[in-house]
Amino acid sequence: MREMDYAGFWVRAGAALIDSILILLIIAPLLTVIYGERYWTGAAIVYGPADVLITYVAPAVVVILFWMFKSATPGKLWLKLEIIDADTGGQPTTAQLIKRYLGYYVSMLPFCLGFFSAGRDPRKQGWHDKLASTLVVRRAADEASGQKV
């Protein structure tokens, strides 16, 4: 197994910010077209089935597919990070990736402590990483440039 260069809290937060902006740029216009300006000013928590699909289901599916086929989301790709199996260093299973995504909700409670834990953990794992047995590491220089070893 190769030597690990674990991705810490700040670079992962940067990747999450990039991903959040990209998702918002896609879903905000869709929600506005479907529900109008009241979506952004109204008091309802959920406006209908399209709201649930666009806000929760589609991002989950897209993120998990990116993890499956690219080992990273666009933000992680841009910052040259990848998600790997903590035990083998290889590609995580689909079940691990789904568990990791669901683990995000655990990491949010309370007060996002599960995300902040990546800053203090020796292997830079958040709670969602520990639940799914995954790591976020910097891509090796040869992998990041697309060259084969």
C-alpha positions as CSV (number, residue, x, y, z in Angstrom):
1,M,0.0,0.0,0.0
2,R,1.3,3.5,-0.9
3,E,2.3,6.1,1.7
4,M,-0.7,8.2,2.6
5,D,-0.8,12.0,2.4
6,Y,-4.0,12.6,4.3
7,A,-6.1,15.6,3.4
8,G,-6.8,17.8,6.4
9,F,-9.8,19.8,7.5
10,W,-9.1,23.0,5.5
11,V,-8.5,21.5,2.1
12,R,-11.5,19.3,2.5
13,A,-13.6,22.4,3.6
14,G,-12.4,24.1,0.4
15,A,-13.5,21.2,-1.7
16,A,-16.9,21.1,0.0
17,L,-17.3,24.9,-0.7
18,I,-16.5,24.4,-4.4
19,D,-19.0,21.5,-4.5
20,S,-21.7,23.5,-2.7
21,I,-21.4,26.4,-5.1
22,L,-21.6,24.1,-8.1
23,I,-24.7,22.4,-6.7
24,L,-26.3,25.7,-5.9
25,L,-25.6,27.0,-9.4
26,I,-27.5,24.0,-10.8
27,I,-30.4,23.6,-8.3
28,A,-31.2,27.3,-7.5
29,P,-32.4,28.1,-11.1
30,L,-34.4,24.8,-11.3
31,L,-36.2,25.5,-8.0
32,T,-36.9,29.1,-9.0
33,V,-38.4,28.0,-12.3
34,I,-40.6,25.4,-10.7
35,Y,-41.6,27.2,-7.5
36,G,-41.0,30.9,-8.3
37,E,-39.5,33.5,-5.9
38,R,-41.7,32.2,-3.1
39,Y,-39.3,29.3,-2.8
40,W,-36.6,31.7,-1.4
41,T,-38.9,33.9,0.6
42,G,-41.6,31.5,1.9
43,A,-41.8,29.8,5.2
44,A,-42.4,26.2,4.0
45,I,-39.7,23.6,4.7
46,V,-40.6,21.5,1.7
47,Y,-42.5,22.9,-1.3
48,G,-43.3,19.6,-3.1
49,P,-41.9,16.4,-4.7
50,A,-39.7,18.3,-7.1
51,D,-38.2,20.2,-4.2
52,V,-37.2,16.9,-2.5
53,L,-35.9,15.4,-5.7
54,I,-33.8,18.4,-6.7
55,T,-32.6,19.4,-3.2
56,Y,-31.9,16.0,-1.6
57,V,-32.1,13.0,-3.9
58,A,-30.3,14.3,-7.0
59,P,-27.3,15.7,-5.2
60,A,-27.0,12.5,-3.2
61,V,-27.0,10.4,-6.4
62,V,-24.6,12.7,-8.2
63,V,-22.1,12.8,-5.3
64,I,-22.2,9.0,-4.9
65,L,-21.7,8.6,-8.7
66,F,-18.8,10.9,-8.7
67,W,-17.3,9.0,-5.8
68,M,-17.8,5.7,-7.6
69,F,-16.4,6.7,-11.0
70,K,-13.9,9.5,-10.1
71,S,-13.1,8.7,-6.4
72,A,-13.9,12.4,-5.7
73,T,-16.4,15.2,-6.2
74,P,-15.5,18.1,-8.6
75,G,-14.1,20.1,-5.6
76,K,-11.9,17.2,-4.5
77,L,-10.8,16.6,-8.1
78,W,-9.9,20.3,-8.5
79,L,-7.9,20.2,-5.3
80,K,-6.3,16.9,-6.3
81,L,-7.9,14.8,-3.5
82,E,-9.5,11.3,-3.6
83,I,-11.5,9.0,-1.4
84,I,-10.0,5.6,-0.7
85,D,-10.8,2.5,1.4
86,A,-9.0,3.0,4.7
87,D,-8.0,-0.7,4.9
88,T,-6.8,-1.4,1.4
89,G,-6.0,2.0,-0.1
90,G,-8.1,1.0,-3.1
91,Q,-11.5,2.0,-4.4
92,P,-14.2,1.9,-1.7
93,T,-17.2,-0.3,-2.3
94,T,-20.6,1.2,-3.3
95,A,-21.9,0.3,0.1
96,Q,-19.0,2.2,1.8
97,L,-19.8,5.2,-0.3
98,I,-23.5,5.2,0.5
99,K,-22.6,4.8,4.2
100,R,-20.2,7.7,3.9
101,Y,-22.8,9.9,2.4
102,L,-25.4,9.0,5.0
103,G,-22.6,9.6,7.6
104,Y,-22.5,13.2,6.5
105,Y,-25.8,13.6,8.5
106,V,-24.1,12.1,11.5
107,S,-21.1,14.4,11.1
108,M,-23.5,17.4,11.1
109,L,-24.8,16.6,14.5
110,P,-24.1,18.3,16.9
111,F,-22.7,21.5,15.5
112,C,-20.8,19.8,12.7
113,L,-18.4,18.2,15.1
114,G,-17.9,15.2,12.9
115,F,-16.5,17.4,10.1
116,F,-14.2,19.3,12.5
117,S,-12.9,16.1,13.9
118,A,-10.9,15.7,10.6
119,G,-8.7,18.5,11.8
120,R,-7.6,16.6,15.0
121,D,-7.7,13.0,13.9
122,P,-4.3,11.3,13.1
123,R,-5.6,10.1,9.7
124,K,-7.7,13.2,9.2
125,Q,-11.0,11.2,9.2
126,G,-14.3,12.8,9.9
127,W,-17.0,10.7,11.6
128,H,-18.5,9.9,8.2
129,D,-15.1,8.5,7.1
130,K,-14.8,6.4,10.2
131,L,-18.3,5.0,9.7
132,A,-17.5,4.1,6.2
133,S,-13.9,3.1,6.7
134,T,-12.7,5.6,4.1
135,L,-9.9,8.2,3.9
136,V,-9.4,11.4,1.9
137,V,-5.9,11.7,0.6
138,R,-4.0,13.9,-1.8
139,R,-3.6,12.2,-5.2
140,A,-0.1,11.1,-6.0
141,A,1.6,13.5,-8.4
142,D,1.6,10.9,-11.2
143,E,-2.1,10.1,-10.7
144,A,-3.1,13.8,-10.5
145,S,-1.4,14.5,-13.8
146,G,-2.9,11.5,-15.5
147,Q,0.3,9.7,-16.1
148,K,0.5,5.9,-15.5
149,V,3.1,4.6,-13.1
